[in-house]
Amino acid sequence: MDKQKLRILRSLFGNYRKVGEEFLFSCPFCKHHKPKLSVNLDKGAKCWVCGWATPNLYRLVRKFGNFEQRQEWKSFTNEIDINTFSEDLFGDLQEEPAPQTVDLPREFVSLANKNLPITSAMARSYLRSRGVTREDILRWKIGYCPSGEYKERVVVPSFNGDGYSNYFIARSYGREWPKYKNPPTARDIIFNELYIDWDQDLVIVEGVFDAIVAGPNAVPLLGSTIRESSKLFQEIVRHDTPIYVALDVDAEKKAMRLVRLLLQYDMEVYKVDISDHGATDVGEMSKEEFMQIKSGTPAINNDSYLLHKTTAI
């Protein structure tokens, strides 16, 4: 039955590429130049660019197929060619979950203020030791907590696309342990989505201090792994954003899995190698040094990916 379905879909939308359990076709709605309509024969279809989606593939056949194709599809799927009242009225609209928001700690003091209390001295000294400038503090809205649950920690907030805080990183600059203490909430967010320009090169790094070094258009993974279902991955594919992968030296396998996933979706990908420059992560480098390495990084394709994977064994 799957072969029959694919044959009909191919006759409607042209050739496809298989990625895992998904089949990528050209989207008939937005007509993007790359195959962005992701079809799962059991779960439905979704376009990564225009967002059109349906759990029922017969809607595609009914809309774009001829009488014979519709009848053939129904013959082996038992579909009924009748629109339900709710489908006519609402299509495939589904209720979107409310965007995640978090409150910053009550004791949070912004280091972007002009007049700072004496308690900020240690936090500012720590940031200077990490190469964080006044401009970085202003851009990333960095602050600290002199007391409370996040006592003696530098706090870097994240803002979603609407400008609401949805996460924060709290890094100890004193004797508090563990080094990082973050809010007990989901990490499937796009860190500082508010400031990302999806039309420009985007650098993907491990942590927030790596992102500060990597430039204004960088996003940290927060230790997570990007999956196809993650918000960050979906936005990357939707915008067709060129990606520089610059993960820690000890995260080589994770970096290559990410490169492979992006290549499967026909994305423009660069793999930044910092292992030859005496650093274990981007945060240990200067901004100038990282930019020099980044500017000399060639794009990676399927052939160079296989070569890199072979030499890394």
Helices and strands as residue ranges (DSSP letters): H 2-13, E 17-19, E 22-25, E 37-40, E 44-47, E 53-54, H 58-64, H 67-77, H 85-90, E 109-110, G 118-120, H 121-129, H 134-140, E 143-145, E 153-159, E 165-172, G 193-195, E 202-205, H 208-214, E 218-220, H 231-239, E 243-245, G 249-251, H 252-264, E 269-271, G 275-277, G 282-284, H 287-295, E 299-300, H 302-312
